[in-house]
Amino acid sequence: MTFIPMPRVDELATPVVLLDRAKTANNIRSMQAECDAAGVKLWPHIKTHKMVEVARRQLAAGAEGLTCAKLGEAEAMLPAGVKRIFIAHSLVDVRAASRIAALADQLEELRVAATSPAQAEALVQVANAAERKLKVMMAVDSGLGREGMRQVADAQKAAAVIAACPGLELAGFYTHEGQLYSADPAEQRAKVDEVVNRVAAVRDAINPQLPIWPGCSVSARHMIATGRVQVVRPGAYMFGDIALAVTTRVMPIADVAIHVLVTVVDRPEPGLALIDAGSKVFSSDKTAQGVHAMVADGRDIQVVRVNEEHGFVRGADVDALQIGDHLRFIPAHICPVINLTDFVTVIEGDVVVDRWRVDARGRVD
């Protein structure tokens, strides 16, 4: 047998998304261990990774189920062996009933969302057409101002709609406390208590015995520590990004498991470098300071502007860069970065060991 050495990172064509296998595994184990120690169940949101290979590892570590944003994501995750899925989105299209039925038939448990009284009415029509018994998680707006019941009266009205439908069963309350991404790190725990209090007040007005399922990587460990939630649904925790490692500081920057490898392709003027990755790699997402990505090795080098095929790189250390240099960047927001690539290149140290398909890429249906 001929031995074929695996390529090294510096031999790869760029841009390419690198996934550190050991760091990803450690981040998965760490979150699961905290959940297990506190008796809290983990239903990670796969909208960040969209990969069967990552879902398999989350389930093998002990995750009870998976959270998905859309039906297409849920369908794509079935090869992972998942038995329980929560679709945390407002299903309203009766034409999706056949897909819901097919999905439910391949699972032990399928949960759907009720996000407002009006959407609950539409959900009844979907459930009737699907002809399957579905568990319903009721969304509560805990401060983000997106989906969810704004008032107790709204929740009571939606609960009555659900109770009147034989195909639906109210099974709990959930929220996405995404507003914590902009909270001062010193205030995170207090903000978490506010979120739980708000959701619990709505829950208690309907059925105090039902569970609370928050969902955010910033708040997940604080939520576990409250002792008042039964499930957490973080999404980005196994990879990390600037938002988690720098802005909110809920994970060490050394634990960030995804880097984007790029090449410096031009030095058009002092203080500026151009790289071969723009919005088609990093997306247009950026921090409040206007940073799309920061170099992973600690130098003062950031992507401060993107067009489709170029990143504009500035910072105090930019003038040390040469055309042809390879750089590893940490994205501002990891979720769209994964959704923009077909595969991630899996590494151990500086050696390529595998390539994982982004199975649910583009599955926004």
C-alpha positions as CSV (number, residue, x, y, z in Angstrom):
1,M,0.0,0.0,0.0
2,T,1.3,3.4,-1.0
3,F,1.3,5.9,1.9
4,I,-0.2,9.2,0.8
5,P,0.7,12.0,3.2
6,M,-2.2,14.3,4.2
7,P,-1.7,17.9,3.1
8,R,-0.7,20.6,5.5
9,V,-2.7,23.8,6.0
10,D,-0.1,25.9,4.2
11,E,-0.5,23.8,1.1
12,L,-4.2,24.6,0.7
13,A,-5.8,26.8,-1.9
14,T,-7.5,29.8,-0.3
15,P,-9.9,31.0,0.8
16,V,-10.9,27.9,2.9
17,V,-12.8,27.4,6.1
18,L,-10.8,25.4,8.6
19,L,-12.4,23.4,11.4
20,D,-10.1,22.3,14.3
21,R,-11.4,18.8,15.2
22,A,-10.0,18.7,18.7
23,K,-11.3,22.1,19.7
24,T,-14.7,21.4,18.3
25,A,-14.8,18.1,20.2
26,N,-13.7,19.8,23.4
27,N,-16.3,22.5,23.1
28,I,-19.1,19.9,22.5
29,R,-17.9,17.9,25.5
30,S,-17.6,21.0,27.8
31,M,-21.2,22.2,27.1
32,Q,-22.6,18.7,27.5
33,A,-20.8,18.2,30.8
34,E,-22.2,21.4,32.3
35,C,-25.7,20.4,31.2
36,D,-25.3,16.9,32.6
37,A,-24.0,18.1,35.9
38,A,-27.0,20.4,36.4
39,G,-29.6,18.0,35.0
40,V,-30.4,20.3,32.1
41,K,-31.0,18.8,28.7
42,L,-29.2,20.0,25.6
43,W,-30.9,20.5,22.2
44,P,-28.3,22.4,20.2
45,H,-29.4,24.6,17.4
46,I,-27.8,23.3,14.1
47,K,-28.4,26.5,12.2
48,T,-24.7,27.4,13.0
49,H,-23.0,24.2,11.8
50,K,-25.6,22.7,9.4
51,M,-23.4,19.5,9.3
52,V,-24.4,15.9,9.9
53,E,-20.9,15.2,11.1
54,V,-21.2,17.8,13.9
55,A,-24.7,16.7,14.8
56,R,-23.5,13.1,15.2
57,R,-20.9,14.2,17.6
58,Q,-23.4,16.4,19.6
59,L,-25.8,13.5,19.9
60,A,-23.0,11.0,20.7
61,A,-21.9,13.3,23.6
62,G,-25.4,13.3,25.0
63,A,-27.6,15.9,23.4
64,E,-31.2,14.7,23.7
65,G,-32.4,16.3,20.4
66,L,-31.6,19.0,17.9
67,T,-33.1,22.4,17.2
68,C,-33.5,23.5,13.6
69,A,-34.6,26.7,12.0
70,K,-36.4,25.3,9.0
71,L,-37.9,22.0,7.8
72,G,-35.1,21.8,5.3
73,E,-32.5,21.8,8.0
74,A,-34.4,19.1,9.9
75,E,-34.6,16.9,6.8
76,A,-30.9,17.3,6.2
77,M,-30.0,16.2,9.8
78,L,-31.9,12.9,9.7
79,P,-28.7,10.9,8.6
80,A,-27.2,11.9,11.9
81,G,-29.5,9.5,13.7
82,V,-31.4,12.2,15.5
83,K,-34.7,11.1,17.1
84,R,-36.0,14.4,18.5
85,I,-36.2,17.7,16.6
86,F,-37.6,21.1,17.5
87,I,-38.3,23.4,14.6
88,A,-38.0,26.9,16.2
89,H,-39.7,28.8,13.5
90,S,-43.2,30.1,12.6
91,L,-44.7,27.3,10.4
92,V,-47.8,28.7,8.5
93,D,-47.8,27.1,5.0
94,V,-50.3,24.3,4.7
95,R,-48.4,23.1,1.7
96,A,-45.6,22.0,4.1
97,A,-48.0,19.5,5.8
98,S,-46.7,16.5,3.8
99,R,-43.1,17.3,4.7
100,I,-44.0,17.7,8.4
101,A,-45.8,14.4,8.3
102,A,-42.9,12.6,6.7
103,L,-40.5,14.2,9.2
104,A,-42.6,13.2,12.1
105,D,-42.8,9.6,10.9
106,Q,-39.0,9.4,11.0
107,L,-38.7,10.7,14.5
108,E,-39.7,9.8,18.0
109,E,-40.7,13.4,18.7
110,L,-41.3,16.5,16.6
111,R,-41.8,19.8,18.2
112,V,-43.0,23.0,16.5
113,A,-43.4,26.6,17.5
114,A,-46.3,28.9,18.3
115,T,-45.0,32.4,18.0
116,S,-48.2,34.6,18.2
117,P,-51.9,34.1,18.5
118,A,-52.3,34.7,14.7
119,Q,-49.5,32.3,13.9
120,A,-51.1,29.7,16.2
121,E,-54.3,29.9,14.2
122,A,-52.3,29.2,11.0
123,L,-50.4,26.4,12.8
124,V,-53.7,24.6,13.5
125,Q,-54.4,24.5,9.8
126,V,-50.9,23.0,9.1
127,A,-51.3,20.4,11.9
128,N,-54.8,19.4,10.6
129,A,-53.4,18.9,7.2
130,A,-50.4,17.0,8.4
131,E,-52.6,14.6,10.5
132,R,-49.9,14.1,13.1
133,K,-49.8,14.8,16.8
134,L,-47.3,17.6,17.3
135,K,-45.8,19.0,20.5
136,V,-45.8,22.8,20.6
137,M,-43.3,25.1,22.2
138,M,-44.7,28.6,22.8
139,A,-42.3,31.5,22.0
140,V,-42.0,34.3,24.5
141,D,-40.4,37.6,23.5
142,S,-37.9,38.1,26.3
143,G,-36.5,41.4,25.0
144,L,-35.2,40.8,21.5
145,G,-38.4,42.2,19.9
146,R,-38.6,39.4,17.3
147,E,-41.1,36.5,17.5
148,G,-42.9,35.5,20.7
149,M,-45.7,36.5,22.9
150,R,-45.5,40.1,24.0
151,Q,-48.2,39.9,26.7
152,V,-49.6,37.3,29.0
153,A,-53.0,37.8,27.3
154,D,-51.4,36.9,23.9
155,A,-50.0,33.7,25.4
156,Q,-53.3,32.8,26.9
157,K,-55.1,33.3,23.6
158,A,-52.6,31.2,21.8
159,A,-52.7,28.5,24.4
160,A,-56.5,28.3,23.9
161,V,-56.1,27.9,20.2
162,I,-53.6,25.1,20.7
163,A,-55.8,23.4,23.3
164,A,-58.7,23.4,20.9
165,C,-56.7,21.5,18.2
166,P,-56.6,17.7,18.7
167,G,-53.3,17.5,16.7
168,L,-51.4,20.0,19.0
169,E,-50.2,19.7,22.5
170,L,-48.6,22.6,24.4
171,A,-45.3,21.2,25.8
172,G,-43.3,24.1,26.9
173,F,-42.0,27.7,26.5
174,Y,-39.0,28.9,24.6
175,T,-37.2,32.2,23.9
176,H,-34.2,33.4,22.0
177,E,-32.5,35.9,24.2
178,G,-30.3,37.3,21.4
179,Q,-30.2,40.7,22.9
180,L,-27.5,39.4,25.3
181,Y,-25.0,39.7,22.5
182,S,-25.0,43.4,23.1
183,A,-25.0,43.2,26.9
184,D,-22.0,44.2,28.9
185,P,-20.3,40.9,30.0
186,A,-20.5,42.0,33.7
187,E,-24.3,42.3,33.3
188,Q,-24.9,39.0,31.6
189,R,-26.0,37.0,34.7
190,A,-28.5,39.8,35.7
191,K,-29.8,39.9,32.2
192,V,-30.3,36.2,32.2
193,D,-32.3,36.4,35.4
194,E,-34.5,39.0,33.7
195,V,-35.1,36.7,30.7
196,V,-36.0,33.7,32.9
197,N,-38.3,35.9,35.0
198,R,-40.1,37.1,31.9
199,V,-40.6,33.7,30.4
200,A,-41.6,32.2,33.7
201,A,-44.2,34.8,34.3
202,V,-45.9,33.9,31.0
203,R,-45.5,30.2,31.6
204,D,-46.9,30.4,35.2
205,A,-50.0,32.2,33.9
206,I,-50.8,29.1,31.7
207,N,-49.2,26.0,33.2
208,P,-46.4,26.3,35.9
209,Q,-45.4,22.7,35.3
210,L,-44.2,23.2,31.7
211,P,-40.5,23.6,31.0
212,I,-38.5,26.6,29.9
213,W,-36.2,26.3,26.9
214,P,-33.9,29.4,26.4
215,G,-31.6,29.4,23.3
216,C,-28.4,31.5,23.0
217,S,-24.7,30.6,23.2
218,V,-24.0,33.8,25.1
219,S,-26.3,32.9,27.9
220,A,-26.3,29.1,27.9
221,R,-23.9,28.5,30.8
222,H,-25.6,31.3,32.8
223,M,-29.0,29.7,32.1
224,I,-27.8,26.3,33.3
225,A,-26.5,27.9,36.5
226,T,-29.9,29.4,37.3
227,G,-31.4,26.0,38.1
228,R,-34.7,27.3,36.6
229,V,-34.5,26.0,33.0
230,Q,-34.9,22.5,31.8
231,V,-33.3,22.7,28.3
232,V,-30.8,25.0,26.6
233,R,-30.4,25.4,22.8
234,P,-27.1,27.1,22.0
235,G,-25.9,27.1,18.4
236,A,-22.5,28.6,18.0
237,Y,-20.8,27.3,21.2
238,M,-18.9,24.5,19.5
239,F,-17.2,26.9,17.1
240,G,-17.1,30.4,18.5
241,D,-16.5,33.7,16.8
242,I,-15.6,37.3,17.6
243,A,-19.0,37.7,19.2
244,L,-18.5,34.9,21.7
245,A,-14.7,35.2,22.3
246,V,-14.2,38.9,22.2
247,T,-17.4,40.9,22.5
248,T,-19.2,38.9,25.1
249,R,-16.2,36.9,26.4
250,V,-18.1,33.7,27.2
251,M,-15.3,31.5,25.7
252,P,-11.6,31.8,25.5
253,I,-10.3,33.0,22.2
254,A,-8.0,29.9,22.2
255,D,-11.1,27.7,22.1
256,V,-12.4,29.2,18.8
257,A,-12.5,26.2,16.5
258,I,-13.2,27.8,13.1
259,H,-10.7,30.0,11.2
260,V,-10.9,31.2,7.6
261,L,-7.6,30.8,5.8
262,V,-6.9,33.5,3.3
263,T,-4.1,34.9,1.1
264,V,-2.8,38.4,0.9
265,V,-3.2,39.3,-2.8
266,D,-2.3,43.0,-3.0
267,R,-0.8,45.9,-1.0
268,P,-2.2,48.9,-2.9
269,E,-1.1,51.5,-0.4
270,P,0.5,51.8,3.0
271,G,-1.8,50.6,5.8
272,L,-4.0,48.5,3.5
273,A,-3.8,44.9,2.4
274,L,-6.3,43.0,0.2
275,I,-7.1,39.4,0.8
276,D,-8.9,36.9,-1.4
277,A,-12.0,36.6,0.8
278,G,-14.9,39.0,0.9
279,S,-18.6,39.0,1.5
280,K,-19.0,35.6,-0.3
281,V,-16.8,34.1,2.5
282,F,-17.3,36.3,5.6
283,S,-20.8,37.6,4.7
284,S,-21.6,41.2,5.4
285,D,-21.9,40.7,9.2
286,K,-19.6,42.8,11.3
287,T,-19.1,43.9,14.9
288,A,-20.4,47.2,16.3
289,Q,-16.9,48.5,15.6
290,G,-17.2,47.6,11.9
291,V,-14.9,44.5,12.0
292,H,-15.8,41.5,9.7
293,A,-13.0,39.4,11.0
294,M,-9.8,39.6,13.1
295,V,-6.5,37.7,12.6
296,A,-6.3,34.7,14.9
297,D,-2.6,35.1,16.0
298,G,-3.1,38.2,18.1
299,R,-1.7,40.8,15.7
300,D,-3.5,44.1,15.1
301,I,-5.0,43.1,11.7
302,Q,-8.7,43.2,10.9
303,V,-11.0,42.9,7.9
304,V,-12.8,46.3,8.0
305,R,-14.6,46.2,4.7
306,V,-15.7,43.6,2.2
307,N,-16.9,43.4,-1.3
308,E,-17.7,40.2,-3.0
309,E,-14.2,38.8,-3.7
310,H,-12.0,41.0,-1.5
311,G,-11.5,41.8,2.1
312,F,-9.9,45.2,3.0
313,V,-7.4,44.6,5.8
314,R,-6.2,47.3,8.1
315,G,-4.5,47.6,11.5
316,A,-1.2,48.6,13.2
317,D,0.5,45.4,11.9
318,V,-0.7,45.4,8.3
319,D,2.4,47.0,6.8
320,A,4.4,43.9,7.9
321,L,2.3,41.8,5.5
322,Q,3.6,40.6,2.1
323,I,1.8,39.5,-1.0
324,G,1.3,35.7,-0.8
325,D,1.2,35.6,3.0
326,H,-1.4,33.2,4.5
327,L,-3.5,34.5,7.4
328,R,-6.1,32.8,9.6
329,F,-9.1,35.0,10.5
330,I,-11.8,34.6,13.2
331,P,-15.1,35.8,11.7
332,A,-17.4,38.3,13.5
333,H,-20.3,35.9,13.1
334,I,-19.8,32.2,12.3
335,C,-23.3,31.2,11.2
336,P,-23.4,32.8,7.8
337,V,-19.7,31.8,7.1
338,I,-20.6,28.1,7.4
339,N,-23.7,28.6,5.2
340,L,-21.6,30.1,2.5
341,T,-19.3,27.1,2.0
342,D,-20.0,23.6,0.6
343,F,-17.4,21.9,2.8
344,V,-15.2,22.7,5.8
345,T,-11.6,21.4,5.9
346,V,-10.9,19.5,9.1
347,I,-7.5,19.9,10.7
348,E,-5.5,18.6,13.6
349,G,-2.7,21.1,14.3
350,D,-1.4,22.1,10.9
351,V,-2.4,18.8,9.2
352,V,-5.6,18.3,7.1
353,V,-7.4,15.1,8.3
354,D,-10.8,15.3,6.7
355,R,-13.4,17.3,4.9
356,W,-17.0,17.6,6.1
357,R,-19.9,18.6,3.9
358,V,-22.2,21.4,5.0
359,D,-25.3,19.3,4.5
360,A,-27.9,21.9,5.2
361,R,-26.2,24.7,3.3
362,G,-28.9,26.9,1.7
363,R,-31.7,24.9,3.3
364,V,-33.8,27.9,4.1
365,D,-37.1,26.3,3.1
